[in-house]
């Protein structure tokens, strides 16, 4: 029970960081921090993200009375913010709110879907961070976390929960179809909205892989083979951007890459093979037979191989694998390997998930019966960063992975479905037209 014990210790530490004001609970981004002015309620590092940890805990054991109170208060806070919210992002906006409320089994997600629909413009959903001089007025992102792809992912998830989101699925999908380049590519922000030559972040979080991954199941939902084919063409474009050899398939983190940006290749959920593998699961789900001469299952396996061959989770040199969170590090990669293990039954996937879990055990800091993690910024004189609290970059997300790892090792194959992984879980099956 080494993983469950550490998970409970980390979750206890997270609960000790929760603060309350007149509007409900909140957490700082890192221990000892002030109340955030931005992103306070979001899924990424705000109080909303604790809903996803609570959803995982509910599969491990019943909630305590304090956890029940916290869950209800998180839902109240998120619901109250929906009518005035203007951001639609998965990380910190209305799409994230849909995920938070459904994770808790609380009402209010339908109102978030309606609010997203209200905010649509002729080009989609502009965000305040897309500002001059880099972007033109009204700029819209395409990606699966901050842009139109996020809206599509949230609308698909809402429909999967039985909500009326078909028109929103259609609208978001049509916007993405209009922004696909002739090569099959999608950029984070399309050229027409950029004042200079745009770069690319082609993996799951901010680029091509994530956009194609959400468009494929949208094609299934709407009965539109054109969407599935666009996703397939996107995947074939992605293959041309990466390296495919005896160490697996990997795509650069940024194109064009410069040494000042760090390693050219990483291996995590956001910008590496762990997250990019989700594209090929989505194509399997949509019944695609081949991508660039191979099955999606083969490409999925090669993405995972690239993570395995990379040296992760060892910190091989300064700047390599300095993060243990869900977004950029160990916990997020581990969850992808558990998904693969439960879907395919490969022992090596479980073995690697355990290896990642062991790294989390070794790197934990312990204090008065609690546990937390400190990531590394190797360029600082004191390289240890303050301990993060939330879902994507903190102890809540890491604890959830450890709870899940323990359950799997104990023979429990149940999984928490989320809007960014449901098509990759063991319950998903390929559909054919």
C-alpha positions in Angstrom: 0.0 0.0 0.0 3.0 2.3 -0.4 1.3 4.4 -3.1 -2.0 4.7 -1.3 -0.3 5.8 1.9 1.7 8.5 0.1 -1.4 9.5 -1.8 -3.3 10.0 1.4 -0.4 12.0 2.9 -0.3 14.3 -0.1 -4.0 14.8 -0.2 -3.9 15.7 3.5 -1.3 18.3 2.7 -3.5 19.7 -0.1 -6.5 20.0 2.2 -4.4 21.9 4.7 -3.7 24.5 1.9 -7.3 25.2 1.2 -8.5 28.7 2.3 -12.0 30.1 2.5 -13.5 33.5 1.8 -17.1 34.8 1.4 -17.3 33.1 -2.0 -16.1 29.7 -0.9 -12.8 27.8 -1.0 -9.6 28.7 -2.8 -6.0 27.6 -3.0 -2.8 29.5 -3.8 -0.8 28.3 -6.7 2.0 27.2 -4.4 2.2 26.7 -0.6 2.5 30.0 1.2 1.2 32.1 -1.7 -1.4 34.8 -1.9 -4.9 34.4 -3.2 -4.6 34.4 -7.0 -6.0 37.4 -8.9 -6.3 35.3 -12.0 -7.1 31.6 -12.5 -8.3 31.3 -8.9 -11.2 28.9 -9.8 -9.7 27.1 -12.7 -9.0 23.5 -13.3 -5.2 23.9 -14.0 -4.0 25.3 -10.7 -7.1 26.7 -9.0 -9.7 25.3 -6.6 -11.6 23.7 -9.5 -8.9 21.2 -10.1 -9.5 19.6 -6.8 -12.7 18.2 -8.2 -10.8 15.8 -10.4 -8.7 14.6 -7.4 -12.0 14.1 -5.5 -13.4 12.1 -8.4 -10.4 9.7 -8.2 -10.5 9.5 -4.4 -14.2 8.4 -4.7 -13.1 5.3 -6.5 -10.5 4.5 -3.8 -12.7 5.1 -0.7 -15.8 7.1 0.4 -15.5 10.8 0.9 -15.2 12.1 4.4 -17.6 14.7 5.7 -15.1 17.4 5.1 -14.5 16.2 1.6 -18.3 16.2 0.9 -18.4 19.8 2.2 -15.4 20.8 0.0 -17.0 19.2 -3.1 -20.2 21.1 -2.6 -18.5 24.4 -2.0 -16.3 24.0 -5.1 -19.4 23.4 -7.2 -21.1 26.4 -5.6 -18.2 28.6 -6.4 -17.8 27.4 -10.0 -21.6 27.7 -10.7 -21.7 31.3 -9.3 -18.9 32.3 -11.7 -20.5 31.0 -14.9 -22.8 33.8 -15.8 -20.0 36.4 -15.9 -17.2 34.2 -17.1 -15.7 35.3 -20.5 -13.0 32.8 -21.0 -13.9 29.4 -22.5 -10.6 27.6 -22.0 -10.2 24.0 -20.6 -7.5 25.1 -18.2 -9.2 28.0 -16.6 -12.5 28.9 -18.3 -16.0 27.6 -19.0 -14.9 24.3 -20.6 -12.9 23.6 -17.4 -16.1 24.4 -15.4 -18.0 21.8 -17.4 -15.4 19.2 -16.4 -15.3 20.3 -12.7 -19.1 20.2 -12.2 -19.5 16.8 -14.0 -16.5 15.3 -12.0 -18.4 16.2 -8.8 -21.7 15.0 -10.1 -23.1 18.5 -9.5 -25.6 20.4 -11.7 -24.6 23.5 -13.6 -22.7 22.2 -16.6 -25.6 22.9 -18.9 -25.5 26.5 -18.0 -21.8 26.6 -18.8 -22.5 25.1 -22.2 -25.1 27.8 -22.8 -22.6 30.5 -21.7 -20.0 29.2 -24.1 -22.5 29.3 -26.9 -23.4 32.9 -26.0 -19.8 34.0 -26.3 -19.2 32.7 -29.8 -18.2 35.2 -32.5 -18.2 34.7 -36.3 -14.6 33.3 -36.0 -15.0 31.4 -32.7 -14.0 32.3 -29.2 -11.4 35.1 -28.8 -9.4 35.1 -25.6 -7.8 38.1 -23.8 -4.3 36.7 -23.9 -4.3 36.9 -27.8 -3.2 40.5 -27.9 -1.3 42.9 -30.2 1.4 43.2 -31.4 1.7 39.5 -32.0 -2.0 38.9 -32.8 -4.6 40.8 -34.8 -7.9 42.0 -33.2 -10.4 39.1 -32.7 -7.7 36.4 -32.8 -8.8 32.9 -31.9 -6.7 29.9 -30.9 -7.4 26.5 -32.4 -5.9 24.2 -29.7 -7.4 21.7 -27.4 -6.7 23.6 -24.1 -7.1 27.3 -24.8 -9.0 27.5 -28.2 -11.7 26.1 -30.4 -10.4 22.6 -29.8 -11.1 23.0 -26.1 -14.7 24.1 -26.9 -15.1 21.0 -29.0 -13.7 18.8 -26.3 -16.0 20.3 -23.7 -19.0 20.1 -25.9 -18.3 16.4 -26.7 -17.9 15.7 -23.0 -21.2 17.5 -22.2 -23.0 15.4 -24.8 -21.5 12.3 -23.3 -23.0 13.3 -20.0 -26.4 13.6 -21.6 -26.5 17.3 -22.0 -27.8 19.1 -25.2 -24.5 20.2 -26.8 -24.9 19.0 -30.4 -25.1 22.5 -31.9 -22.0 23.6 -30.0 -20.2 20.5 -31.2 -21.2 21.3 -34.8 -20.1 25.0 -34.5 -16.7 24.2 -33.0 -16.0 21.5 -35.5 -16.9 23.7 -38.4 -14.6 26.4 -37.2 -11.8 23.9 -37.0 -12.5 22.6 -40.5 -12.3 26.2 -41.8 -8.8 26.7 -40.1 -7.1 23.5 -41.3 -4.3 24.3 -43.7 -4.0 22.6 -47.1 -1.1 20.4 -45.7 -3.5 19.0 -43.1 -1.9 21.1 -40.3 -3.5 23.2 -37.7 -1.5 25.9 -35.9 -2.1 27.1 -32.4 -3.3 30.4 -33.9 -4.0 30.5 -37.6 -1.9 32.6 -39.9 -4.7 35.1 -40.6 -4.7 36.2 -37.0 -0.9 36.5 -36.6 1.1 39.6 -37.5 4.3 37.5 -38.2 5.2 34.0 -39.1 3.6 31.8 -36.5 5.6 29.0 -34.8 4.1 25.6 -34.0 3.6 23.6 -30.8 2.4 20.5 -32.6 1.8 18.0 -29.7 -1.4 17.6 -27.7 -1.8 20.7 -25.5 -1.4 23.6 -28.0 -1.3 22.2 -31.5 -2.0 19.7 -34.2 -2.2 16.5 -32.2 -4.8 17.8 -29.7 -6.9 19.4 -32.4 -7.1 16.3 -34.5 -7.7 14.2 -31.4 -10.9 16.0 -30.5 -12.1 16.3 -34.1 -12.1 12.5 -34.7 -14.6 11.7 -32.0 -16.7 14.7 -33.1 -17.0 13.0 -36.5 -18.4 9.9 -34.7 -20.8 12.0 -32.6 -22.1 13.9 -35.6 -22.0 11.1 -38.1 -19.6 13.1 -40.3 -16.8 11.2 -42.0 -15.4 14.5 -43.3 -14.3 15.4 -39.7 -12.7 12.0 -39.2 -10.9 12.3 -42.5 -9.6 15.8 -41.5 -8.3 14.3 -38.3 -6.6 11.5 -40.2 -5.0 14.0 -42.5 -3.8 16.0 -39.5 -2.2 12.9 -38.1 -0.4 12.2 -41.4 0.9 15.8 -41.3 2.1 15.2 -37.7 4.0 12.1 -38.8 6.0 14.3 -41.2 7.0 16.7 -38.4 8.6 14.0 -36.2 11.1 11.3 -35.9 10.1 7.6 -36.2 12.9 5.2 -35.4 13.8 2.3 -33.1 13.3 4.6 -30.1 9.7 5.3 -31.1 7.8 8.3 -32.6 8.4 11.8 -31.2 7.6 15.3 -32.4 9.5 18.5 -31.5 8.0 20.5 -28.7 8.4 23.7 -30.7 8.9 24.3 -34.5 11.2 26.1 -35.3 13.2 25.1 -32.3 16.0 27.1 -30.7 18.3 26.1 -27.9 17.0 28.9 -25.7 13.7 27.0 -25.6 15.2 24.0 -23.8 15.1 20.4 -25.0 13.8 20.0 -28.5 11.8 16.9 -27.5 10.0 16.2 -24.3 7.9 13.3 -23.2 4.9 14.5 -21.2 1.2 15.1 -21.6 1.3 18.6 -22.9 4.2 18.6 -25.4 5.4 15.0 -25.7 4.7 11.5 -26.6 2.4 10.7 -23.7 -0.1 13.3 -24.7 0.4 12.8 -28.5 -0.5 9.2 -28.1 -4.1 10.3 -27.4 -4.5 11.4 -31.0 -4.0 7.8 -32.2 -6.4 6.4 -29.6 -9.0 8.9 -31.0 -8.4 7.8 -34.5 -8.9 4.1 -33.3 -12.1 5.2 -31.7 -13.3 6.7 -35.0 -12.5 3.6 -36.9 -9.5 4.9 -38.9 -7.6 2.0 -40.5 -4.3 3.6 -41.4 -2.2 6.7 -40.9 0.8 7.0 -43.2 0.8 3.2 -43.8 0.5 2.0 -40.3 -2.5 1.5 -38.0 -3.3 4.0 -35.3 -2.5 1.3 -32.7 1.0 1.1 -34.1 1.5 4.9 -33.9 0.1 4.9 -30.4 2.6 2.2 -29.3 5.4 4.1 -30.9 4.5 7.3 -29.0 4.7 5.3 -25.7 8.0 3.7 -26.9 9.5 7.2 -27.3 8.7 8.0 -23.6 10.1 4.7 -22.5 13.3 5.1 -24.5 13.8 8.7 -23.4 15.3 8.0 -20.0 12.2 9.3 -18.1 11.8 9.6 -15.1 15.5 9.9 -14.4 16.8 13.5 -14.4 19.6 12.7 -16.8 21.0 16.3 -17.0 20.0 19.7 -15.7 16.7 20.7 -17.4 15.6 17.1 -18.3 12.4 15.9 -16.6 12.4 18.5 -13.8 8.6 18.3 -13.3 6.5 15.6 -11.7 3.1 17.0 -12.3 0.2 15.9 -14.6 0.7 18.5 -17.3 4.4 18.5 -17.8 5.8 15.5 -15.9 5.7 12.2 -14.2 2.1 11.9 -13.0 0.6 12.8 -16.4 2.7 10.4 -18.3 1.9 7.7 -15.7 -1.8 8.1 -16.2 -1.4 7.6 -20.0 0.5 4.4 -19.4 -2.2 3.1 -17.0 -4.8 3.9 -19.6 -2.8 1.8 -22.1 -2.3 -1.0 -19.7 -6.0 -1.3 -19.0 -6.9 -1.1 -22.7 -4.3 -3.3 -24.2 -3.1 -5.6 -21.3 0.6 -5.1 -21.9 2.6 -5.8 -18.8 5.4 -3.4 -19.9 2.9 -0.5 -19.7 2.1 -1.3 -16.1 5.8 -1.8 -15.3 6.6 1.6 -16.6 3.7 3.2 -14.7 5.1 1.6 -11.5 8.5 3.0 -12.4 7.0 6.4 -12.6 5.2 5.9 -9.3 8.5 4.8 -7.6 10.1 8.1 -8.8 7.3 10.0 -7.1 7.8 8.0 -3.9 11.5 8.9 -4.0 11.0 12.6 -4.7 8.3 13.3 -2.1 9.0 15.7 0.7 7.5 14.7 4.1 6.3 16.9 6.9 4.2 16.0 9.9 2.4 13.1 8.3 1.9 14.9 5.0 3.7 14.9 1.6 4.3 17.2 -1.3 6.7 17.6 -4.3 9.0 20.4 -5.3 9.9 20.7 -9.0 13.2 22.0 -10.3 14.3 25.1 -12.1 17.8 24.2 -12.8 18.8 27.8 -13.9 18.1 29.2 -10.4 20.7 29.3 -7.6 18.1 27.5 -5.4 16.7 25.1 -8.0 13.8 23.8 -5.9 10.5 25.6 -6.7 7.8 26.1 -4.0 5.5 23.1 -3.7 2.5 23.3 -6.0 -1.0 22.4 -4.8 -3.4 22.0 -7.7 -4.4 19.4 -10.3 -2.1 20.0 -13.2 1.1 21.2 -11.5 0.8 20.2 -7.9 0.2 17.6 -5.2 -3.5 17.1 -5.9 -2.9 15.7 -9.4 0.1 13.6 -8.2 -1.9 12.2 -5.3 -4.7 11.2 -7.8 -2.2 9.3 -9.9 -0.9 7.4 -6.9 -4.4 6.5 -5.7 -5.1 5.2 -9.2 -1.8 3.3 -9.4 -2.5 1.5 -6.1 -6.0 0.6 -7.3 -4.8 -0.9 -10.5 -2.1 -2.9 -8.7 -4.8 -4.2 -6.4 -6.8 -5.4 -9.4 -9.3 -2.6 -9.7 -9.8 -1.7 -13.4 -12.2 1.2 -12.8 -11.1 4.5 -14.3 -12.3 8.1 -14.0 -13.4 9.4 -17.4 -12.5 13.0 -18.1 -13.0 15.1 -21.2 -9.4 14.7 -22.2 -9.1 10.9 -21.9 -12.4 9.1 -22.3 -11.8 7.8 -25.8 -8.5 6.2 -24.6 -9.9 4.2 -21.8 -10.7 0.5 -21.8 -14.4 1.2 -22.2 -13.9 2.9 -25.6 -14.2 0.8 -28.7 -13.5 1.6 -32.3 -16.5 2.6 -34.3 -16.8 2.2 -38.1 -19.0 4.0 -40.5 
